[in-house]
Amino acid sequence: MIGMVVSDMAASLAFYRRLGLDVPAEADTLPHVEATLPGGLRIGWDTEETVRSFDPSWTPPSGDGRRDLAFLCDSPAEVDAVYDDLTRAGYRGHLKPWDAFWGQRYAVVLDPDGCGVSLFAPAAPPE
């Protein structure tokens, strides 16, 4: 399971729903939420308050790069479309879509807690 601590459960779940995760709307007010990804891996969210309930000394990490999730898109065009959808919806883009030297169309959007979420697809073959 991949676990994430979030400052605003509803805002975080709204972001990940836009990326296609199946999380019911009633989960927005819960202190802990889980979803099962294709293949059986689970992803979970806990509010800061939930973590502090069992670890009163916990403080949010500072800086970036502490967690980076990556979502495979079906095509280079889908990388662009998902990036555009998220940034039009008000989420912050970090790296606009580009053709990376390692052979992928690649972009990064920040989730509501400022964590990077990569979008990628194999680059289109040269014509």
mmCIF file of the C-alpha atoms, coordinates in Angstrom:
data_MODEL
# 
_entry.id   MODEL 
# 
loop_
_atom_site.group_PDB 
_atom_site.id 
_atom_site.type_symbol 
_atom_site.label_atom_id 
_atom_site.label_alt_id 
_atom_site.label_comp_id 
_atom_site.label_asym_id 
_atom_site.label_entity_id 
_atom_site.label_seq_id 
_atom_site.pdbx_PDB_ins_code 
_atom_site.Cartn_x 
_atom_site.Cartn_y 
_atom_site.Cartn_z 
_atom_site.occupancy 
_atom_site.B_iso_or_equiv 
_atom_site.pdbx_formal_charge 
_atom_site.auth_seq_id 
_atom_site.auth_comp_id 
_atom_site.auth_asym_id 
_atom_site.auth_atom_id 
_atom_site.pdbx_PDB_model_num 
ATOM 1   C CA . MET A 1 1   ? 0.000   0.000  0.000   1.00 0.00 ? 1   MET A CA 1 
ATOM 2   C CA . ILE A 1 2   ? 1.118   3.524  -0.763  1.00 0.00 ? 2   ILE A CA 1 
ATOM 3   C CA . GLY A 1 3   ? 0.169   5.832  2.096   1.00 0.00 ? 3   GLY A CA 1 
ATOM 4   C CA . MET A 1 4   ? -0.128  9.603  1.957   1.00 0.00 ? 4   MET A CA 1 
ATOM 5   C CA . VAL A 1 5   ? -0.785  12.188 4.654   1.00 0.00 ? 5   VAL A CA 1 
ATOM 6   C CA . VAL A 1 6   ? -2.951  15.055 3.410   1.00 0.00 ? 6   VAL A CA 1 
ATOM 7   C CA . SER A 1 7   ? -3.955  18.416 4.801   1.00 0.00 ? 7   SER A CA 1 
ATOM 8   C CA . ASP A 1 8   ? -7.385  18.468 3.100   1.00 0.00 ? 8   ASP A CA 1 
ATOM 9   C CA . MET A 1 9   ? -8.955  15.071 2.379   1.00 0.00 ? 9   MET A CA 1 
ATOM 10  C CA . ALA A 1 10  ? -11.678 16.375 0.032   1.00 0.00 ? 10  ALA A CA 1 
ATOM 11  C CA . ALA A 1 11  ? -9.233  18.439 -2.036  1.00 0.00 ? 11  ALA A CA 1 
ATOM 12  C CA . SER A 1 12  ? -6.771  15.581 -2.298  1.00 0.00 ? 12  SER A CA 1 
ATOM 13  C CA . LEU A 1 13  ? -9.409  13.033 -3.300  1.00 0.00 ? 13  LEU A CA 1 
ATOM 14  C CA . ALA A 1 14  ? -10.838 15.409 -5.920  1.00 0.00 ? 14  ALA A CA 1 
ATOM 15  C CA . PHE A 1 15  ? -7.383  15.642 -7.509  1.00 0.00 ? 15  PHE A CA 1 
ATOM 16  C CA . TYR A 1 16  ? -6.853  11.876 -7.593  1.00 0.00 ? 16  TYR A CA 1 
ATOM 17  C CA . ARG A 1 17  ? -10.371 11.261 -8.904  1.00 0.00 ? 17  ARG A CA 1 
ATOM 18  C CA . ARG A 1 18  ? -9.452  13.454 -11.888 1.00 0.00 ? 18  ARG A CA 1 
ATOM 19  C CA . LEU A 1 19  ? -6.600  11.027 -12.487 1.00 0.00 ? 19  LEU A CA 1 
ATOM 20  C CA . GLY A 1 20  ? -9.105  8.175  -12.652 1.00 0.00 ? 20  GLY A CA 1 
ATOM 21  C CA . LEU A 1 21  ? -8.984  6.687  -9.155  1.00 0.00 ? 21  LEU A CA 1 
ATOM 22  C CA . ASP A 1 22  ? -12.322 5.296  -8.028  1.00 0.00 ? 22  ASP A CA 1 
ATOM 23  C CA . VAL A 1 23  ? -12.997 6.914  -4.644  1.00 0.00 ? 23  VAL A CA 1 
ATOM 24  C CA . PRO A 1 24  ? -16.607 7.434  -3.519  1.00 0.00 ? 24  PRO A CA 1 
ATOM 25  C CA . ALA A 1 25  ? -17.737 11.007 -2.771  1.00 0.00 ? 25  ALA A CA 1 
ATOM 26  C CA . GLU A 1 26  ? -18.709 10.102 0.801   1.00 0.00 ? 26  GLU A CA 1 
ATOM 27  C CA . ALA A 1 27  ? -15.007 9.451  1.516   1.00 0.00 ? 27  ALA A CA 1 
ATOM 28  C CA . ASP A 1 28  ? -14.307 13.212 1.466   1.00 0.00 ? 28  ASP A CA 1 
ATOM 29  C CA . THR A 1 29  ? -15.155 13.573 5.160   1.00 0.00 ? 29  THR A CA 1 
ATOM 30  C CA . LEU A 1 30  ? -13.387 10.458 6.442   1.00 0.00 ? 30  LEU A CA 1 
ATOM 31  C CA . PRO A 1 31  ? -10.087 10.564 8.351   1.00 0.00 ? 31  PRO A CA 1 
ATOM 32  C CA . HIS A 1 32  ? -8.684  7.528  6.455   1.00 0.00 ? 32  HIS A CA 1 
ATOM 33  C CA . VAL A 1 33  ? -9.514  6.411  2.912   1.00 0.00 ? 33  VAL A CA 1 
ATOM 34  C CA . GLU A 1 34  ? -8.235  3.563  0.739   1.00 0.00 ? 34  GLU A CA 1 
ATOM 35  C CA . ALA A 1 35  ? -8.653  2.638  -2.912  1.00 0.00 ? 35  ALA A CA 1 
ATOM 36  C CA . THR A 1 36  ? -7.513  -0.464 -4.769  1.00 0.00 ? 36  THR A CA 1 
ATOM 37  C CA . LEU A 1 37  ? -5.587  0.121  -7.964  1.00 0.00 ? 37  LEU A CA 1 
ATOM 38  C CA . PRO A 1 38  ? -5.573  -2.230 -10.965 1.00 0.00 ? 38  PRO A CA 1 
ATOM 39  C CA . GLY A 1 39  ? -3.392  -5.181 -10.043 1.00 0.00 ? 39  GLY A CA 1 
ATOM 40  C CA . GLY A 1 40  ? -4.318  -5.035 -6.362  1.00 0.00 ? 40  GLY A CA 1 
ATOM 41  C CA . LEU A 1 41  ? -1.965  -2.360 -5.039  1.00 0.00 ? 41  LEU A CA 1 
ATOM 42  C CA . ARG A 1 42  ? -3.753  -0.071 -2.608  1.00 0.00 ? 42  ARG A CA 1 
ATOM 43  C CA . ILE A 1 43  ? -3.380  3.651  -2.101  1.00 0.00 ? 43  ILE A CA 1 
ATOM 44  C CA . GLY A 1 44  ? -4.425  5.300  1.137   1.00 0.00 ? 44  GLY A CA 1 
ATOM 45  C CA . TRP A 1 45  ? -4.884  8.792  2.484   1.00 0.00 ? 45  TRP A CA 1 
ATOM 46  C CA . ASP A 1 46  ? -4.803  9.903  6.117   1.00 0.00 ? 46  ASP A CA 1 
ATOM 47  C CA . THR A 1 47  ? -5.490  13.392 7.364   1.00 0.00 ? 47  THR A CA 1 
ATOM 48  C CA . GLU A 1 48  ? -2.781  15.151 9.355   1.00 0.00 ? 48  GLU A CA 1 
ATOM 49  C CA . GLU A 1 49  ? -5.104  14.962 12.364  1.00 0.00 ? 49  GLU A CA 1 
ATOM 50  C CA . THR A 1 50  ? -5.363  11.187 12.044  1.00 0.00 ? 50  THR A CA 1 
ATOM 51  C CA . VAL A 1 51  ? -1.600  10.773 12.051  1.00 0.00 ? 51  VAL A CA 1 
ATOM 52  C CA . ARG A 1 52  ? -1.242  13.116 15.021  1.00 0.00 ? 52  ARG A CA 1 
ATOM 53  C CA . SER A 1 53  ? -3.845  11.032 16.904  1.00 0.00 ? 53  SER A CA 1 
ATOM 54  C CA . PHE A 1 54  ? -1.342  8.167  17.190  1.00 0.00 ? 54  PHE A CA 1 
ATOM 55  C CA . ASP A 1 55  ? 1.913   10.141 16.740  1.00 0.00 ? 55  ASP A CA 1 
ATOM 56  C CA . PRO A 1 56  ? 1.585   13.525 18.479  1.00 0.00 ? 56  PRO A CA 1 
ATOM 57  C CA . SER A 1 57  ? 5.137   14.482 17.504  1.00 0.00 ? 57  SER A CA 1 
ATOM 58  C CA . TRP A 1 58  ? 4.461   14.144 13.741  1.00 0.00 ? 58  TRP A CA 1 
ATOM 59  C CA . THR A 1 59  ? 5.040   17.271 11.657  1.00 0.00 ? 59  THR A CA 1 
ATOM 60  C CA . PRO A 1 60  ? 4.549   17.671 7.915   1.00 0.00 ? 60  PRO A CA 1 
ATOM 61  C CA . PRO A 1 61  ? 7.759   17.238 5.923   1.00 0.00 ? 61  PRO A CA 1 
ATOM 62  C CA . SER A 1 62  ? 9.183   20.341 4.312   1.00 0.00 ? 62  SER A CA 1 
ATOM 63  C CA . GLY A 1 63  ? 10.557  20.733 0.841   1.00 0.00 ? 63  GLY A CA 1 
ATOM 64  C CA . ASP A 1 64  ? 9.639   18.842 -2.291  1.00 0.00 ? 64  ASP A CA 1 
ATOM 65  C CA . GLY A 1 65  ? 10.591  15.503 -3.751  1.00 0.00 ? 65  GLY A CA 1 
ATOM 66  C CA . ARG A 1 66  ? 9.557   13.436 -0.736  1.00 0.00 ? 66  ARG A CA 1 
ATOM 67  C CA . ARG A 1 67  ? 6.906   11.568 -2.670  1.00 0.00 ? 67  ARG A CA 1 
ATOM 68  C CA . ASP A 1 68  ? 6.292   11.290 -6.369  1.00 0.00 ? 68  ASP A CA 1 
ATOM 69  C CA . LEU A 1 69  ? 3.538   9.198  -7.855  1.00 0.00 ? 69  LEU A CA 1 
ATOM 70  C CA . ALA A 1 70  ? 3.536   8.452  -11.560 1.00 0.00 ? 70  ALA A CA 1 
ATOM 71  C CA . PHE A 1 71  ? 0.513   7.733  -13.751 1.00 0.00 ? 71  PHE A CA 1 
ATOM 72  C CA . LEU A 1 72  ? 0.941   5.939  -17.068 1.00 0.00 ? 72  LEU A CA 1 
ATOM 73  C CA . CYS A 1 73  ? -1.131  7.504  -19.833 1.00 0.00 ? 73  CYS A CA 1 
ATOM 74  C CA . ASP A 1 74  ? -2.226  5.690  -22.991 1.00 0.00 ? 74  ASP A CA 1 
ATOM 75  C CA . SER A 1 75  ? -0.386  8.014  -25.371 1.00 0.00 ? 75  SER A CA 1 
ATOM 76  C CA . PRO A 1 76  ? 1.701   11.183 -25.580 1.00 0.00 ? 76  PRO A CA 1 
ATOM 77  C CA . ALA A 1 77  ? -1.490  13.060 -26.486 1.00 0.00 ? 77  ALA A CA 1 
ATOM 78  C CA . GLU A 1 78  ? -3.141  11.810 -23.292 1.00 0.00 ? 78  GLU A CA 1 
ATOM 79  C CA . VAL A 1 79  ? -0.225  13.167 -21.221 1.00 0.00 ? 79  VAL A CA 1 
ATOM 80  C CA . ASP A 1 80  ? -0.944  16.583 -22.732 1.00 0.00 ? 80  ASP A CA 1 
ATOM 81  C CA . ALA A 1 81  ? -4.714  16.240 -22.259 1.00 0.00 ? 81  ALA A CA 1 
ATOM 82  C CA . VAL A 1 82  ? -4.494  15.141 -18.602 1.00 0.00 ? 82  VAL A CA 1 
ATOM 83  C CA . TYR A 1 83  ? -1.980  17.901 -17.818 1.00 0.00 ? 83  TYR A CA 1 
ATOM 84  C CA . ASP A 1 84  ? -4.259  20.476 -19.491 1.00 0.00 ? 84  ASP A CA 1 
ATOM 85  C CA . ASP A 1 85  ? -7.335  19.153 -17.659 1.00 0.00 ? 85  ASP A CA 1 
ATOM 86  C CA . LEU A 1 86  ? -5.640  19.343 -14.262 1.00 0.00 ? 86  LEU A CA 1 
ATOM 87  C CA . THR A 1 87  ? -4.085  22.776 -14.745 1.00 0.00 ? 87  THR A CA 1 
ATOM 88  C CA . ARG A 1 88  ? -7.350  24.202 -16.149 1.00 0.00 ? 88  ARG A CA 1 
ATOM 89  C CA . ALA A 1 89  ? -9.061  22.839 -13.032 1.00 0.00 ? 89  ALA A CA 1 
ATOM 90  C CA . GLY A 1 90  ? -6.690  24.970 -10.933 1.00 0.00 ? 90  GLY A CA 1 
ATOM 91  C CA . TYR A 1 91  ? -3.975  22.486 -9.980  1.00 0.00 ? 91  TYR A CA 1 
ATOM 92  C CA . ARG A 1 92  ? -0.401  23.746 -10.313 1.00 0.00 ? 92  ARG A CA 1 
ATOM 93  C CA . GLY A 1 93  ? 1.685   22.496 -13.167 1.00 0.00 ? 93  GLY A CA 1 
ATOM 94  C CA . HIS A 1 94  ? 5.326   21.895 -12.302 1.00 0.00 ? 94  HIS A CA 1 
ATOM 95  C CA . LEU A 1 95  ? 6.747   20.634 -15.609 1.00 0.00 ? 95  LEU A CA 1 
ATOM 96  C CA . LYS A 1 96  ? 4.787   21.165 -18.795 1.00 0.00 ? 96  LYS A CA 1 
ATOM 97  C CA . PRO A 1 97  ? 4.591   18.155 -21.101 1.00 0.00 ? 97  PRO A CA 1 
ATOM 98  C CA . TRP A 1 98  ? 7.795   17.559 -23.020 1.00 0.00 ? 98  TRP A CA 1 
ATOM 99  C CA . ASP A 1 99  ? 9.536   14.803 -24.941 1.00 0.00 ? 99  ASP A CA 1 
ATOM 100 C CA . ALA A 1 100 ? 12.076  13.537 -22.435 1.00 0.00 ? 100 ALA A CA 1 
ATOM 101 C CA . PHE A 1 101 ? 15.452  12.249 -23.564 1.00 0.00 ? 101 PHE A CA 1 
ATOM 102 C CA . TRP A 1 102 ? 14.660  8.849  -21.978 1.00 0.00 ? 102 TRP A CA 1 
ATOM 103 C CA . GLY A 1 103 ? 11.915  8.208  -24.534 1.00 0.00 ? 103 GLY A CA 1 
ATOM 104 C CA . GLN A 1 104 ? 8.746   9.357  -22.809 1.00 0.00 ? 104 GLN A CA 1 
ATOM 105 C CA . ARG A 1 105 ? 6.266   12.183 -23.073 1.00 0.00 ? 105 ARG A CA 1 
ATOM 106 C CA . TYR A 1 106 ? 6.498   13.475 -19.512 1.00 0.00 ? 106 TYR A CA 1 
ATOM 107 C CA . ALA A 1 107 ? 4.892   16.127 -17.307 1.00 0.00 ? 107 ALA A CA 1 
ATOM 108 C CA . VAL A 1 108 ? 4.478   16.860 -13.588 1.00 0.00 ? 108 VAL A CA 1 
ATOM 109 C CA . VAL A 1 109 ? 1.480   18.386 -11.795 1.00 0.00 ? 109 VAL A CA 1 
ATOM 110 C CA . LEU A 1 110 ? 1.398   19.172 -8.073  1.00 0.00 ? 110 LEU A CA 1 
ATOM 111 C CA . ASP A 1 111 ? -1.347  17.681 -5.916  1.00 0.00 ? 111 ASP A CA 1 
ATOM 112 C CA . PRO A 1 112 ? -3.120  19.872 -3.324  1.00 0.00 ? 112 PRO A CA 1 
ATOM 113 C CA . ASP A 1 113 ? -0.314  19.221 -0.804  1.00 0.00 ? 113 ASP A CA 1 
ATOM 114 C CA . GLY A 1 114 ? 2.362   20.223 -3.310  1.00 0.00 ? 114 GLY A CA 1 
ATOM 115 C CA . CYS A 1 115 ? 3.570   16.685 -4.059  1.00 0.00 ? 115 CYS A CA 1 
ATOM 116 C CA . GLY A 1 116 ? 4.667   15.912 -7.579  1.00 0.00 ? 116 GLY A CA 1 
ATOM 117 C CA . VAL A 1 117 ? 2.525   13.617 -9.699  1.00 0.00 ? 117 VAL A CA 1 
ATOM 118 C CA . SER A 1 118 ? 4.189   12.539 -12.921 1.00 0.00 ? 118 SER A CA 1 
ATOM 119 C CA . LEU A 1 119 ? 2.244   11.844 -16.090 1.00 0.00 ? 119 LEU A CA 1 
ATOM 120 C CA . PHE A 1 120 ? 4.031   9.775  -18.715 1.00 0.00 ? 120 PHE A CA 1 
ATOM 121 C CA . ALA A 1 121 ? 3.641   7.678  -21.843 1.00 0.00 ? 121 ALA A CA 1 
ATOM 122 C CA . PRO A 1 122 ? 6.094   6.124  -24.265 1.00 0.00 ? 122 PRO A CA 1 
ATOM 123 C CA . ALA A 1 123 ? 7.068   8.779  -26.784 1.00 0.00 ? 123 ALA A CA 1 
ATOM 124 C CA . ALA A 1 124 ? 5.570   8.573  -30.230 1.00 0.00 ? 124 ALA A CA 1 
ATOM 125 C CA . PRO A 1 125 ? 7.896   6.717  -32.604 1.00 0.00 ? 125 PRO A CA 1 
ATOM 126 C CA . PRO A 1 126 ? 9.633   8.969  -35.126 1.00 0.00 ? 126 PRO A CA 1 
ATOM 127 C CA . GLU A 1 127 ? 7.946   9.147  -38.481 1.00 0.00 ? 127 GLU A CA 1 
# 
